[in-house]
Amino acid sequence: MTEKPETILYLSRMDVEAVDLSMAEIIDALDRMFKEKGEGRVEMPPKPGIHTRPDAFIHAMPAYIPSLESAGMKWISGYPENQKKNLPYISGLLILNDPDTGLPVAVMDATWITAMRTGAATAVAARYLARQESSSLGILACGVQGRSNLEALFCLFNIEQVKAFDIVPEIARTFRDEMSEVVQAEIEIVGDPREAVVGLDLVVTSGPILKNPDPVIEAGWLSEGSFASPVDFDSYWQGAALKEADRLVTDDISQMEYYRQAGYFKNTPQPCADLGEIAAGRKPGRERPDERTICINLGLALDDMATAILIYRKARKLGIGTRLSL
């Protein structure tokens, strides 16, 4: 990875997108990373953060994956009120460091990375926890994360039916019109969140993360045999609905406990496994067709480092980016 120590490679959002890393590549990279995590061969402390406004956060997310020679940190923010200002909910930067010297070698926009790796993490969880024949999907909240989760799940499943709900109907209509071309499927807009959950094989909720939410998904909505991915923590899910899960998993148990101590997950059961343990074969994934399975992915710095190192290497190969002096 060594570069000239007096320069770094800067990758703007346009540069990151121009690298054209596919969702399938990101899913495979995260699957390998979770196996490494399950074997204890990674380093990632729980992410610390600051909170300048209600339900807003700015988090520092460091991680190291020795097998990928990927070390660095993402500095990421999430501001729910930004949507009213026509600004993105999520924004941030990512720094990669040379594992041998500690010197920074790249700085890149993290917005695209965050969106894509979040969808990919859902797909990895679904690979182990959903029924392989799953063919219907509900998306609740049709923003950036709803889009990436839809794209990622289409990489692994033969999905024939999609139902989409958003509290802003216009956002749902735009989602339908634009994503129908991406996934080559008909997307039905529904006017009630229940319609995007009941009877569907896969369910993703991807609204803003709230410490004190008013969740709408009730016990009895998630069908037997279904898999759910609450990307927004428990903001959409009542405690009674989460307690119905036969198998509730998270991507990092220590990080979930960290959030509990900060006031999140007040009514969420303790997870039975870390997704890495399941990917590494140390704990079972889905065992019966009728199980309700839920994986609450909190979003890991490891996801980002597994993705960013691929972008960095491909950008160098393609000559994408700008050299900046330190």
Backbone bond lengths (Angstrom), bond angles and torsions (degrees), N, CA, C in turn:
res aa  C-N    CA-C-N  psi(-1)  N-CA   C-N-CA  omega(-1)  CA-C   N-CA-C  phi
1 M - - - 1.462 - - 1.515 112.21 -
2 T 1.327 118.08 -12.50 1.459 121.61 -168.82 1.525 111.84 -58.04
3 E 1.330 115.12 130.03 1.463 122.98 175.04 1.534 107.85 -116.38
4 K 1.331 117.03 176.34 1.449 119.97 171.32 1.530 108.10 -59.88
5 P 1.315 118.91 125.41 1.467 121.13 -171.99 1.519 114.27 -63.19
6 E 1.339 117.31 -16.71 1.468 118.61 -177.47 1.532 112.20 -93.61
7 T 1.342 118.68 4.99 1.461 120.70 179.95 1.521 111.19 -134.38
8 I 1.337 114.66 159.05 1.461 121.75 171.34 1.528 108.25 -130.77
9 L 1.319 115.27 159.92 1.461 120.48 174.12 1.521 107.69 -95.86
10 Y 1.334 115.89 121.93 1.469 120.43 177.35 1.526 109.12 -101.09
11 L 1.335 114.95 128.24 1.466 121.03 178.47 1.519 108.71 -119.46
12 S 1.331 116.55 111.78 1.455 121.65 176.15 1.522 109.58 -71.12
13 R 1.323 116.62 174.96 1.461 118.59 176.97 1.524 110.46 -60.66
14 M 1.326 117.20 -41.03 1.469 119.99 178.08 1.523 110.63 -62.16
15 D 1.343 117.04 -38.74 1.460 120.70 178.07 1.530 110.97 -63.77
16 V 1.343 115.31 -46.40 1.467 119.95 -179.13 1.526 110.43 -58.67
17 E 1.322 116.42 -44.15 1.459 120.37 179.56 1.524 111.08 -68.28
18 A 1.344 116.79 -35.31 1.468 120.86 -178.44 1.528 112.18 -66.71
19 V 1.317 117.22 -24.58 1.469 120.53 176.07 1.528 110.43 -59.70
20 D 1.343 115.57 -29.68 1.469 122.39 172.73 1.528 112.29 62.96
21 L 1.322 115.49 46.47 1.460 120.75 173.27 1.522 108.04 -74.13
22 S 1.310 117.58 127.75 1.460 120.40 -174.25 1.519 111.33 -81.78
23 M 1.334 115.57 157.59 1.458 120.53 176.89 1.526 110.47 -61.13
24 A 1.317 117.62 -38.94 1.463 120.55 179.33 1.528 111.48 -60.75
25 E 1.336 116.79 -39.44 1.465 120.52 177.85 1.524 110.93 -64.77
26 I 1.328 116.45 -39.49 1.468 120.14 -179.13 1.526 110.25 -68.89
27 I 1.329 117.30 -40.98 1.466 120.63 177.43 1.519 110.39 -58.88
28 D 1.319 117.38 -46.44 1.463 120.95 -179.60 1.533 111.01 -63.83
29 A 1.342 116.98 -39.89 1.466 120.46 179.46 1.524 110.87 -64.16
30 L 1.330 116.52 -41.78 1.467 119.82 179.59 1.524 111.49 -69.80
31 D 1.316 117.08 -35.43 1.462 119.50 176.89 1.529 109.98 -61.09
32 R 1.339 116.60 -45.38 1.470 120.17 177.60 1.524 110.66 -62.61
33 M 1.335 116.31 -40.56 1.462 119.53 179.71 1.518 111.42 -63.13
34 F 1.354 117.74 -43.63 1.455 119.93 -178.79 1.536 110.75 -64.60
35 K 1.318 117.81 -34.01 1.461 119.80 174.83 1.526 110.23 -62.73
36 E 1.333 116.63 -43.74 1.461 120.78 176.59 1.532 110.79 -61.87
37 K 1.302 116.59 -41.90 1.469 120.95 178.75 1.525 110.41 -61.84
38 G 1.328 116.51 -43.50 1.455 120.79 -179.77 1.512 112.96 -63.15
39 E 1.334 116.00 -26.16 1.465 120.86 178.73 1.526 111.94 -91.83
40 G 1.336 116.70 0.64 1.460 120.26 177.56 1.510 114.46 76.98
41 R 1.323 117.08 26.35 1.461 120.51 -175.32 1.529 112.73 -107.42
42 V 1.325 117.52 31.41 1.462 121.96 177.07 1.523 108.69 -136.16
43 E 1.320 115.22 168.00 1.463 120.53 177.13 1.526 108.57 -129.98
44 M 1.329 116.35 125.55 1.466 120.79 179.62 1.530 109.97 -160.45
45 P 1.335 118.13 107.97 1.463 119.85 174.99 1.527 109.97 -77.26
46 P 1.338 117.73 156.03 1.477 118.99 173.13 1.521 110.10 -56.55
47 K 1.347 115.82 142.34 1.458 118.79 -172.26 1.532 111.65 -76.75
48 P 1.338 118.14 124.51 1.464 120.34 172.59 1.519 110.16 -82.86
49 G 1.320 116.57 160.85 1.451 118.09 -179.22 1.517 112.68 -158.87
50 I 1.312 114.73 170.54 1.457 122.69 172.74 1.519 107.94 -122.02
51 H 1.337 115.94 158.12 1.467 120.54 -171.63 1.522 108.51 -138.79
52 T 1.332 114.93 94.30 1.462 120.11 -172.37 1.519 114.12 -85.40
53 R 1.336 116.94 -16.28 1.469 121.96 178.97 1.525 108.43 -142.12
54 P 1.330 118.39 160.11 1.472 120.07 178.92 1.535 111.53 -56.96
55 D 1.331 115.98 131.10 1.467 124.33 178.65 1.526 113.63 63.56
56 A 1.334 116.86 10.39 1.465 120.74 176.24 1.529 109.13 -101.98
57 F 1.329 115.59 155.10 1.462 118.61 178.54 1.515 110.03 -148.03
58 I 1.330 115.06 153.50 1.462 123.21 166.26 1.523 105.31 -131.41
59 H 1.330 116.93 114.51 1.459 122.16 -171.73 1.529 111.82 -114.38
60 A 1.324 114.60 143.83 1.461 121.78 170.10 1.521 107.61 -99.14
61 M 1.324 116.71 128.05 1.467 120.87 -173.65 1.533 110.60 -130.63
62 P 1.351 117.54 89.00 1.466 120.83 177.21 1.517 112.26 -91.44
63 A 1.333 116.61 151.97 1.465 120.69 177.13 1.524 109.35 -165.15
64 Y 1.344 113.89 158.56 1.465 121.61 178.35 1.521 108.50 -140.84
65 I 1.348 115.56 128.45 1.464 122.41 176.85 1.527 106.95 -118.68
66 P 1.337 118.37 96.48 1.468 120.25 -175.51 1.519 114.29 -55.74
67 S 1.336 117.90 -40.85 1.465 119.88 -176.09 1.521 112.08 -64.77
68 L 1.329 117.45 -23.62 1.464 122.16 178.21 1.523 112.44 -100.95
69 E 1.348 116.28 -4.00 1.461 120.82 -174.63 1.529 109.86 52.66
70 S 1.315 115.48 42.73 1.464 121.10 -178.27 1.521 109.56 -117.81
71 A 1.326 115.34 117.85 1.464 121.60 179.22 1.522 108.46 -135.95
72 G 1.321 116.35 140.08 1.455 118.47 178.64 1.505 112.70 170.02
73 M 1.330 114.89 -164.41 1.458 120.53 -178.05 1.530 110.25 -150.04
74 K 1.324 115.15 141.11 1.462 121.26 172.31 1.519 108.63 -105.42
75 W 1.327 116.52 137.24 1.463 123.93 176.47 1.526 105.68 -115.04
76 I 1.324 115.11 102.36 1.466 120.43 -165.61 1.524 111.30 -125.93
77 S 1.324 116.59 143.56 1.461 120.88 178.42 1.520 110.49 -123.90
78 G 1.330 114.74 151.40 1.451 121.91 174.11 1.523 109.36 -135.67
79 Y 1.333 117.38 115.93 1.462 122.50 -176.07 1.532 109.82 -127.41
80 P 1.341 117.50 100.93 1.465 120.68 -177.34 1.522 114.05 -56.52
81 E 1.333 117.38 -34.90 1.459 120.62 -176.92 1.530 112.71 -71.90
82 N 1.319 117.31 -12.11 1.463 120.43 179.68 1.520 112.52 -60.51
83 Q 1.321 116.80 -29.37 1.462 120.08 -178.36 1.528 111.14 -61.17
84 K 1.326 117.04 -32.22 1.466 120.89 177.55 1.529 111.90 -72.71
85 K 1.321 116.27 -18.33 1.462 121.65 -179.38 1.521 111.33 -101.78
86 N 1.332 116.08 9.11 1.468 121.82 -177.21 1.534 111.40 59.71
87 L 1.343 114.86 37.31 1.454 122.55 177.03 1.526 109.06 -118.79
88 P 1.325 118.59 154.27 1.465 120.11 -179.11 1.525 112.04 -67.57
89 Y 1.335 114.95 144.29 1.464 120.75 175.67 1.526 110.45 -65.03
90 I 1.343 116.75 -42.53 1.462 122.57 -177.97 1.523 109.86 -110.98
91 S 1.349 116.51 134.89 1.463 120.82 173.34 1.527 108.31 -153.15
92 G 1.323 116.33 156.85 1.456 117.76 179.49 1.511 113.69 170.92
93 L 1.329 114.71 178.55 1.457 123.21 178.22 1.522 109.63 -127.78
94 L 1.327 115.69 155.97 1.460 121.10 178.44 1.523 108.41 -130.11
95 I 1.335 115.42 135.83 1.464 122.35 178.07 1.520 108.56 -114.50
96 L 1.328 116.54 130.37 1.460 122.06 170.72 1.525 109.22 -104.10
97 N 1.340 115.69 139.15 1.463 121.54 178.80 1.522 110.06 -118.17
98 D 1.311 115.99 151.48 1.458 121.38 173.60 1.528 108.16 -72.80
99 P 1.346 118.81 118.56 1.462 120.26 -178.29 1.532 113.52 -61.18
100 D 1.340 117.43 -23.53 1.462 120.56 -179.11 1.520 112.90 -79.31
101 T 1.336 116.66 -37.12 1.471 120.21 -173.37 1.527 113.42 -115.72
102 G 1.331 117.17 -17.80 1.457 120.31 -175.31 1.509 113.98 80.61
103 L 1.325 117.25 -4.92 1.458 120.25 -178.82 1.526 110.45 -71.24
104 P 1.337 117.15 141.76 1.468 118.96 175.50 1.522 110.34 -69.42
105 V 1.341 116.18 136.18 1.461 120.12 179.94 1.523 111.90 -116.38
106 A 1.336 117.12 -18.84 1.462 119.28 -179.49 1.514 110.34 -154.95
107 V 1.328 115.49 147.05 1.462 124.28 169.52 1.515 106.37 -128.28
108 M 1.334 116.09 128.91 1.464 118.54 -177.46 1.520 111.59 -140.18
109 D 1.320 115.81 153.59 1.453 120.63 173.57 1.522 109.07 -61.06
110 A 1.334 116.45 139.56 1.467 120.39 -175.68 1.521 113.15 -108.28
111 T 1.316 118.61 0.68 1.463 120.58 -175.03 1.522 111.52 -65.92
112 W 1.327 116.10 -50.91 1.470 120.66 179.49 1.516 110.45 -64.36
113 I 1.323 117.01 -42.67 1.464 121.84 -179.88 1.522 110.48 -58.86
114 T 1.346 116.30 -46.21 1.467 120.72 -178.46 1.519 111.00 -60.56
115 A 1.315 116.23 -44.54 1.465 119.70 -179.34 1.516 111.45 -63.31
116 M 1.320 116.82 -48.00 1.461 120.57 -173.78 1.525 112.22 -71.47
117 R 1.313 117.68 -41.49 1.461 118.83 -178.04 1.516 111.07 -71.18
118 T 1.345 117.54 -26.10 1.463 119.77 177.40 1.528 110.17 -67.99
119 G 1.314 116.55 -44.89 1.457 119.43 175.17 1.514 111.61 -62.86
120 A 1.327 116.62 -40.41 1.462 120.64 -179.74 1.520 111.54 -64.01
121 A 1.332 117.70 -37.99 1.465 120.96 178.74 1.526 111.05 -64.72
122 T 1.336 116.90 -37.91 1.462 119.83 174.42 1.520 110.60 -61.24
123 A 1.328 116.57 -42.47 1.464 120.26 -179.74 1.523 111.53 -64.19
124 V 1.337 117.36 -39.71 1.466 120.20 177.45 1.528 110.02 -62.28
125 A 1.340 116.30 -44.78 1.466 119.45 178.07 1.524 110.87 -60.97
126 A 1.329 116.18 -43.10 1.468 119.95 179.97 1.521 111.95 -65.44
127 R 1.318 117.72 -31.81 1.467 121.36 178.01 1.525 111.06 -57.11
128 Y 1.326 116.86 -34.94 1.472 121.11 -177.28 1.530 113.31 -99.98
129 L 1.324 117.43 -20.47 1.463 119.63 -170.11 1.525 114.63 -117.54
130 A 1.327 118.24 -16.41 1.469 120.65 179.33 1.528 109.87 -96.89
131 R 1.323 115.85 160.11 1.465 120.30 173.93 1.529 108.91 -71.75
132 Q 1.312 116.75 135.71 1.460 120.64 -176.64 1.527 112.28 -60.71
133 E 1.333 116.30 -29.15 1.461 119.75 -178.77 1.525 113.05 -86.67
134 S 1.321 118.06 9.54 1.472 121.12 179.04 1.522 110.52 -53.37
135 S 1.342 116.29 132.21 1.467 119.56 -175.10 1.529 113.86 -135.03
136 S 1.340 117.53 1.08 1.464 119.64 179.44 1.523 109.61 -130.70
137 L 1.327 116.10 146.61 1.464 121.92 -171.32 1.518 110.95 -140.84
138 G 1.322 116.00 135.13 1.458 121.96 172.33 1.517 110.37 -112.77
139 I 1.333 116.86 132.24 1.465 122.80 176.64 1.519 107.95 -116.87
140 L 1.318 117.20 120.63 1.464 121.91 176.59 1.519 108.04 -112.44
141 A 1.324 116.06 113.00 1.471 127.36 -173.24 1.522 107.98 92.87
142 C 1.326 115.10 110.12 1.467 121.78 -167.42 1.522 112.98 -105.64
143 G 1.338 115.91 38.61 1.454 120.11 177.37 1.513 112.09 -88.59
144 V 1.326 115.96 -151.44 1.464 122.13 -176.73 1.520 111.02 -59.47
145 Q 1.342 117.23 -45.95 1.456 119.69 -177.71 1.532 111.88 -68.73
146 G 1.323 116.46 -36.56 1.458 119.02 175.76 1.515 111.35 -59.08
147 R 1.315 116.40 -39.91 1.464 121.51 -179.90 1.529 111.80 -66.63
148 S 1.336 116.57 -47.15 1.462 118.87 -176.63 1.523 111.55 -69.10
149 N 1.336 117.32 -34.59 1.463 119.93 177.37 1.518 111.18 -67.33
150 L 1.317 116.82 -39.52 1.461 120.61 176.39 1.523 110.36 -60.86
151 E 1.326 116.76 -48.58 1.464 120.97 -179.21 1.532 111.14 -60.98
152 A 1.333 116.63 -42.37 1.460 120.53 -176.85 1.528 111.54 -66.64
153 L 1.317 117.78 -43.92 1.459 120.67 -178.32 1.524 111.55 -67.91
154 F 1.331 117.05 -29.44 1.461 120.24 175.71 1.533 111.39 -68.15
155 C 1.331 117.05 -20.93 1.465 119.38 177.45 1.524 112.23 -70.47
156 L 1.342 117.12 -25.70 1.466 121.15 -173.22 1.517 114.58 -111.59
157 F 1.331 118.14 -21.44 1.457 120.72 -172.93 1.526 110.84 -126.21
158 N 1.318 114.72 149.37 1.460 121.02 176.21 1.527 107.95 -86.61
159 I 1.320 115.98 81.78 1.462 121.68 -172.99 1.530 109.84 -87.29
160 E 1.311 114.91 125.20 1.459 121.63 -177.25 1.525 112.88 -108.12
161 Q 1.328 116.87 -18.95 1.466 120.80 -176.42 1.527 109.72 -135.81
162 V 1.342 116.29 130.02 1.461 121.92 176.49 1.524 108.80 -129.20
163 K 1.324 115.85 130.02 1.462 121.06 173.96 1.527 107.87 -119.44
164 A 1.328 116.24 132.93 1.458 121.23 -174.55 1.518 110.87 -124.52
165 F 1.323 115.19 134.89 1.473 121.51 177.10 1.518 109.43 -128.25
166 D 1.328 115.60 138.49 1.458 121.33 171.07 1.525 108.11 -147.16
167 I 1.334 116.18 145.05 1.470 119.38 -179.21 1.523 111.34 -67.23
168 V 1.346 116.46 -17.62 1.468 121.09 175.20 1.534 107.27 -108.60
169 P 1.326 118.87 105.50 1.468 121.27 -174.97 1.525 113.80 -55.78
170 E 1.319 117.73 -35.75 1.457 120.33 -178.60 1.529 111.24 -63.60
171 I 1.347 116.75 -37.39 1.461 120.74 177.28 1.519 109.91 -64.33
172 A 1.315 116.99 -40.61 1.468 120.94 178.33 1.531 110.79 -63.81
173 R 1.332 117.30 -40.20 1.466 120.18 -179.80 1.533 111.02 -66.45
174 T 1.324 116.68 -41.54 1.464 120.05 177.54 1.521 110.86 -63.75
175 F 1.320 115.68 -41.69 1.465 121.80 176.50 1.528 110.08 -56.90
176 R 1.314 116.38 -49.12 1.467 120.81 -179.91 1.524 111.15 -59.59
177 D 1.316 116.69 -48.75 1.466 120.59 -174.67 1.527 111.40 -64.97
178 E 1.339 116.70 -41.40 1.465 119.53 -175.17 1.526 112.40 -82.87
179 M 1.321 117.70 -40.02 1.465 120.08 -175.57 1.526 112.50 -79.44
180 S 1.322 118.03 -21.51 1.469 120.07 176.55 1.516 110.92 -60.21
181 E 1.330 116.48 -32.32 1.459 120.40 178.38 1.527 111.62 -77.91
182 V 1.339 116.39 -34.08 1.468 120.58 -178.04 1.521 111.14 -68.18
183 V 1.343 116.58 -44.74 1.471 120.17 -174.50 1.523 112.96 -103.57
184 Q 1.324 116.88 -0.09 1.464 121.34 178.36 1.533 111.52 52.80
185 A 1.323 114.99 51.95 1.464 120.42 179.40 1.517 109.04 -145.33
186 E 1.317 115.28 156.21 1.459 120.86 176.58 1.523 108.95 -83.86
187 I 1.324 115.95 128.72 1.461 121.94 -179.01 1.515 108.68 -112.32
188 E 1.320 116.39 124.63 1.468 121.92 -179.98 1.526 109.78 -99.38
189 I 1.318 116.22 126.39 1.460 120.70 175.31 1.524 108.94 -83.54
190 V 1.330 116.80 131.73 1.458 121.19 178.20 1.526 109.03 -117.20
191 G 1.322 116.04 150.48 1.452 120.91 -174.54 1.511 114.91 -96.71
192 D 1.328 116.91 -0.61 1.454 121.32 -178.40 1.522 108.20 -134.84
193 P 1.342 119.47 132.38 1.465 119.83 -178.46 1.517 113.47 -57.73
194 R 1.315 117.60 -29.70 1.466 120.86 -179.60 1.530 110.93 -59.32
195 E 1.336 116.66 -35.68 1.459 120.72 -178.22 1.527 112.72 -68.19
196 A 1.342 116.61 -19.43 1.466 120.80 179.54 1.523 112.13 -94.39
197 V 1.337 116.49 8.58 1.468 121.35 179.93 1.524 111.82 -125.14
198 V 1.330 116.55 -52.63 1.466 121.60 -171.49 1.534 111.39 -63.53
199 G 1.315 115.84 128.37 1.458 121.25 174.52 1.512 115.67 79.13
200 L 1.331 118.59 4.61 1.463 121.33 -177.79 1.526 110.50 -102.54
201 D 1.322 116.16 148.32 1.464 121.77 -176.24 1.522 112.41 -75.64
202 L 1.322 116.58 -37.90 1.463 122.99 -176.49 1.522 108.55 -126.94
203 V 1.329 117.18 137.45 1.462 121.32 179.90 1.530 108.48 -136.09
204 V 1.329 116.04 130.72 1.462 121.85 176.70 1.520 109.08 -125.15
205 T 1.336 116.71 128.26 1.468 120.68 171.91 1.528 107.21 -112.31
206 S 1.332 116.50 130.36 1.472 119.71 -170.32 1.521 112.08 -140.89
207 G 1.339 116.40 41.61 1.456 120.38 176.22 1.513 111.26 -83.21
208 P 1.338 118.20 -172.60 1.465 121.70 176.27 1.530 111.31 -64.52
209 I 1.318 116.11 148.83 1.459 121.96 176.77 1.523 108.74 -82.20
210 L 1.334 116.23 123.58 1.462 121.80 -175.92 1.520 110.02 -124.15
211 K 1.327 116.14 137.51 1.463 120.09 178.51 1.518 111.74 -73.06
212 N 1.332 116.12 -36.14 1.465 121.12 179.76 1.524 109.12 -124.80
213 P 1.321 116.69 74.27 1.472 120.39 -175.06 1.520 112.23 -78.51
214 D 1.323 114.54 168.53 1.459 122.09 172.27 1.525 106.62 -118.67
215 P 1.325 117.77 76.67 1.467 121.48 -168.91 1.524 112.89 -69.06
216 V 1.333 115.19 147.95 1.462 120.41 -175.46 1.524 113.73 -109.20
217 I 1.339 118.65 -21.37 1.460 119.97 -176.72 1.525 109.14 -77.05
218 E 1.323 114.92 120.62 1.462 121.59 -173.95 1.526 111.42 -100.68
219 A 1.328 113.90 163.98 1.467 119.80 172.06 1.524 108.81 -58.33
220 G 1.329 115.94 140.57 1.460 120.96 179.53 1.514 114.48 95.09
221 W 1.336 117.68 -14.06 1.466 119.37 -179.91 1.525 111.57 -76.15
222 L 1.330 117.73 -46.52 1.458 120.76 -177.50 1.525 108.83 -73.84
223 S 1.315 115.98 122.17 1.463 121.24 -173.62 1.523 111.75 -75.02
224 E 1.328 115.55 157.17 1.460 120.40 171.95 1.534 109.16 -58.50
225 G 1.318 116.09 138.06 1.457 121.09 179.15 1.512 114.55 86.02
226 S 1.340 117.43 -1.49 1.466 120.66 -176.42 1.530 111.44 -92.03
227 F 1.322 114.32 159.30 1.462 123.03 176.63 1.519 108.57 -120.28
228 A 1.333 117.06 137.41 1.462 121.16 178.03 1.518 110.83 -127.70
229 S 1.327 114.99 144.23 1.460 122.33 176.66 1.526 109.31 -124.78
230 P 1.335 118.07 97.26 1.462 120.90 175.69 1.532 110.08 -80.51
231 V 1.316 116.33 91.18 1.465 121.27 -179.77 1.528 110.71 -68.27
232 D 1.326 116.28 -21.74 1.465 122.52 -177.02 1.526 111.86 -100.33
233 F 1.342 116.27 37.76 1.467 122.10 -176.15 1.530 108.28 59.81
234 D 1.330 117.62 -127.26 1.465 120.52 179.66 1.526 111.88 -109.83
235 S 1.335 116.42 25.12 1.470 119.92 -173.90 1.522 112.84 -64.87
236 Y 1.335 118.19 -27.70 1.464 121.95 179.55 1.527 112.67 -100.53
237 W 1.340 117.24 -13.54 1.463 121.39 -167.16 1.523 112.44 -110.99
238 Q 1.323 116.09 123.48 1.452 120.15 172.52 1.524 109.69 -70.46
239 G 1.333 115.63 151.58 1.453 119.73 -179.04 1.515 112.69 -56.57
240 A 1.328 116.86 -38.85 1.470 120.54 -179.64 1.522 111.37 -63.57
241 A 1.338 117.21 -34.09 1.469 120.60 178.19 1.520 110.78 -69.78
242 L 1.327 117.44 -40.07 1.458 120.57 178.76 1.526 111.62 -68.63
243 K 1.314 115.66 -33.30 1.473 119.51 179.61 1.532 112.27 -68.41
244 E 1.323 117.15 -17.12 1.469 120.29 177.65 1.528 112.61 -74.44
245 A 1.315 117.56 -14.06 1.459 120.20 -177.31 1.526 110.46 -64.51
246 D 1.317 116.22 131.02 1.460 120.59 172.89 1.525 110.65 -73.23
247 R 1.331 115.25 -26.76 1.463 120.53 -179.31 1.523 108.06 -145.30
248 L 1.343 117.01 108.63 1.458 121.89 178.24 1.518 108.39 -110.67
249 V 1.328 114.81 123.71 1.464 122.60 -172.42 1.523 108.15 -123.60
250 T 1.328 116.89 157.40 1.457 121.29 170.57 1.525 108.66 -134.41
251 D 1.322 116.91 165.16 1.467 118.97 -179.83 1.522 112.15 -81.31
252 D 1.351 118.18 -16.05 1.457 120.41 176.67 1.524 109.75 -159.83
253 I 1.332 115.77 110.94 1.470 120.82 -175.56 1.522 111.11 -65.83
254 S 1.324 117.92 -40.92 1.469 120.62 -179.87 1.515 111.21 -62.37
255 Q 1.323 115.87 -39.36 1.456 119.37 -179.11 1.529 110.85 -70.13
256 M 1.336 117.58 -36.24 1.456 119.38 176.18 1.528 110.85 -63.39
257 E 1.328 116.47 -40.44 1.467 119.55 178.58 1.527 110.75 -64.62
258 Y 1.317 116.38 -37.29 1.463 121.86 175.72 1.528 110.56 -58.60
259 Y 1.331 115.85 -43.64 1.459 119.92 179.00 1.527 111.78 -69.21
260 R 1.328 117.04 -36.52 1.472 119.38 177.34 1.531 110.15 -58.56
261 Q 1.315 116.03 -43.91 1.460 120.47 -179.43 1.527 111.70 -65.52
262 A 1.341 115.92 -24.23 1.464 120.95 178.19 1.529 112.14 -87.18
263 G 1.338 117.34 -1.04 1.460 120.32 174.99 1.509 115.97 107.13
264 Y 1.327 118.03 2.63 1.464 121.36 176.93 1.534 110.08 -91.43
265 F 1.321 116.21 168.17 1.472 123.20 173.44 1.539 112.99 57.59
266 K 1.327 115.56 42.45 1.472 119.64 -177.61 1.523 112.05 -63.38
267 N 1.337 117.41 -34.36 1.464 120.95 -175.71 1.523 112.96 -116.12
268 T 1.330 116.42 19.07 1.460 121.33 -177.21 1.524 110.47 -96.61
269 P 1.333 118.80 129.96 1.467 121.25 178.89 1.525 111.65 -62.89
270 Q 1.326 115.78 161.41 1.460 120.96 173.79 1.527 109.14 -68.44
271 P 1.324 117.84 137.75 1.471 119.89 178.22 1.522 111.46 -70.10
272 C 1.326 115.70 151.83 1.469 120.34 179.55 1.523 111.35 -89.92
273 A 1.341 116.99 -15.08 1.468 119.05 -176.66 1.519 110.25 -162.94
274 D 1.316 114.14 158.71 1.457 124.01 170.04 1.530 106.54 -91.82
275 L 1.324 117.47 138.72 1.466 120.60 -178.73 1.521 111.59 -56.67
276 G 1.336 117.05 -33.18 1.460 120.10 177.31 1.517 112.30 -63.20
277 E 1.335 116.79 -38.42 1.465 120.59 178.01 1.528 110.53 -61.97
278 I 1.332 116.26 -38.17 1.463 120.46 179.76 1.529 110.36 -71.64
279 A 1.337 117.25 -44.27 1.466 120.74 179.81 1.530 111.34 -61.64
280 A 1.345 116.37 -34.23 1.459 120.72 -179.45 1.520 112.74 -84.42
281 G 1.331 117.02 -2.25 1.457 120.51 178.68 1.514 114.47 80.30
282 R 1.323 117.38 12.46 1.460 120.99 -179.65 1.524 112.35 -82.30
283 K 1.310 116.69 -25.27 1.458 122.40 174.55 1.523 108.35 -134.93
284 P 1.326 117.65 153.15 1.467 119.63 -176.21 1.525 112.42 -75.55
285 G 1.327 115.43 150.17 1.454 121.29 168.71 1.520 108.20 -89.24
286 R 1.325 115.93 -137.28 1.469 119.05 176.84 1.524 109.87 -63.25
287 E 1.336 115.32 133.61 1.461 120.83 -179.97 1.529 112.70 -113.81
288 R 1.355 117.39 -23.91 1.467 120.16 -178.63 1.525 109.67 -134.59
289 P 1.330 117.68 147.96 1.467 120.63 179.54 1.527 113.53 -61.80
290 D 1.338 117.73 -27.18 1.464 119.78 -174.15 1.522 113.43 -92.68
291 E 1.323 118.28 2.25 1.466 120.14 -178.62 1.530 111.53 -68.78
292 R 1.314 115.87 138.37 1.467 121.18 164.99 1.522 106.90 -86.97
293 T 1.321 117.15 122.58 1.462 121.07 -179.39 1.526 109.85 -121.50
294 I 1.327 115.66 140.06 1.459 121.95 179.78 1.525 108.32 -135.55
295 C 1.325 116.67 132.56 1.463 121.03 174.00 1.520 108.92 -122.21
296 I 1.324 116.54 114.48 1.457 122.01 178.11 1.518 108.08 -92.70
297 N 1.325 116.00 96.92 1.456 120.72 176.91 1.521 109.17 -83.82
298 L 1.347 115.86 122.53 1.453 121.09 -176.90 1.522 111.84 -86.18
299 G 1.334 116.08 -16.50 1.457 120.36 -175.91 1.514 109.71 91.54
300 L 1.328 117.14 109.65 1.459 121.58 -172.85 1.524 112.14 -111.56
301 A 1.336 114.94 145.88 1.458 119.94 172.46 1.529 110.47 -60.27
302 L 1.320 116.54 -29.05 1.469 120.12 177.38 1.522 111.31 -62.27
303 D 1.346 116.68 -37.13 1.465 120.22 175.61 1.526 109.94 -57.22
304 D 1.332 114.60 -45.60 1.463 120.45 -176.05 1.523 111.98 -66.68
305 M 1.349 116.44 -42.76 1.465 119.29 -178.49 1.525 111.56 -69.41
306 A 1.339 116.95 -33.83 1.462 119.61 177.24 1.521 111.15 -65.57
307 T 1.332 116.48 -32.30 1.465 121.53 -179.85 1.518 111.81 -84.44
308 A 1.331 116.39 -43.94 1.470 120.82 -173.97 1.516 112.40 -64.21
309 I 1.330 117.88 -36.51 1.467 119.15 -178.38 1.530 110.46 -66.37
310 L 1.327 117.28 -33.53 1.470 120.16 176.93 1.528 110.31 -68.26
311 I 1.318 116.24 -41.20 1.465 120.50 178.78 1.518 110.20 -63.77
312 Y 1.328 116.36 -44.86 1.465 121.04 -179.02 1.528 111.36 -60.09
313 R 1.322 116.12 -48.32 1.468 119.41 -177.41 1.526 111.79 -66.52
314 K 1.317 116.05 -39.19 1.459 119.04 179.54 1.528 111.08 -70.72
315 A 1.332 116.68 -36.12 1.465 120.60 177.89 1.521 110.76 -62.96
316 R 1.316 116.97 -42.60 1.467 120.05 177.71 1.524 111.29 -62.92
317 K 1.316 115.75 -41.82 1.477 120.06 -179.94 1.510 111.70 -63.69
318 L 1.351 116.27 -37.31 1.462 121.38 -177.46 1.533 113.21 -89.47
319 G 1.332 117.02 -6.53 1.446 120.11 -178.59 1.514 113.86 73.17
320 I 1.327 116.72 29.97 1.468 122.36 -179.66 1.524 109.76 -94.10
321 G 1.331 117.16 140.97 1.457 121.45 176.27 1.510 112.91 113.13
322 T 1.322 115.80 176.65 1.467 123.03 -175.98 1.515 109.26 -126.16
323 R 1.338 116.36 132.01 1.459 120.93 175.89 1.523 109.19 -80.60
324 L 1.327 116.24 128.45 1.453 122.03 178.49 1.514 109.74 -121.54
325 S 1.337 114.97 144.25 1.467 119.92 177.26 1.517 110.28 -80.98
326 L 1.312 115.78 143.09 1.460 120.98 175.03 1.521 110.36 -83.97
